[in-house]
Amino acid sequence: MRLFGWKPKGKMYSLRCGQCGEGFLSSYHLEAPICGKCLQKAKSLNSTIEHEKQCAGCGAQGVIYGKQYCYSCYFGFQKKQQ
């Protein structure tokens, strides 16, 4: 008797998140496993701006949370435009 109507194609890996320690399934064998919840937290922190700090690269106000650079300097947008 099959409980689910689908069967995964390829291999499935049972991994443990390196941040919170919860187990999750993935179709990829990750070297640094991170679950969906922790990944969303990391993404939201990268989109948070600390307005009181000054960028170490260009001197503009507002840097990415926990970093020393603004978006343009951190992701190299200025280099692509020039």
N, C-alpha and C positions, 0 to 999 in steps of 0.2 A: 504494500500500500504506500503510495507516494503522498506526502503531505503537501508538497508544493508542486505547482505545475511547470516549473522551470528547472533547468539543470545548468550550472555554470559551464561555460566553454573555457577550456584551458585549465590551468592550475589555479587554486585558491590558497592563499597563505593566511594563517592565523598569526597576527602580530600583536605586540604589546606597545602602546604609545610610550614614547620616550619622555613625554611631559607629565601626563597624569597617571600613567600606568594601567589604563583600561585596555582591554583586549578588543580587537576589531579584525574584520576580514578585508583582504585586499587581493586583487588579481595581479598585483605587482609585488615582487620581493624587494621591499624598500630597505636601504641601508640605515636610514634614520627615520624609523616609523613615527608618524604623528597622526592622531585620529582626527576626524572631521571637526569635533568641537574645539580642540586645541588649535587647529589650522585656522578656524574662523576667528579665534581670539587673536592669533598672530596677525592675521590680515587686518583686523580692526585696529590693532595697535599701530600698524604701519600707515593707516589712513588718519591717525590722530596727529594733529599739529600742536606743538608747544609754541605759542605765539610770543612768549616773553624771551625766548632764546634767540641768539643771532647765529646765522649759518657760518661755519668755519671756512667755507669755500668762497662764497661771493659776498657775504656780509649782510644778506637780506634777513629781515625779521621772520621768524617762524621756521622751525625745524621739525622733522619727523620725530615722533615720540621715541625717546631713548637713543637718538642718534645726534650727530653734530652738524648735519647737513640738511638743506632744504630739498624738496623733491627734484628740482632741476639738477642740482649738483650730485645728489645721491644716485639718481638713475642715469646721469650723463646726458640729459636733454640738451644742454648748452653745447656740448661737443658735436652732437648730430646736426645742430642748426648751422654751425660755422663751416 
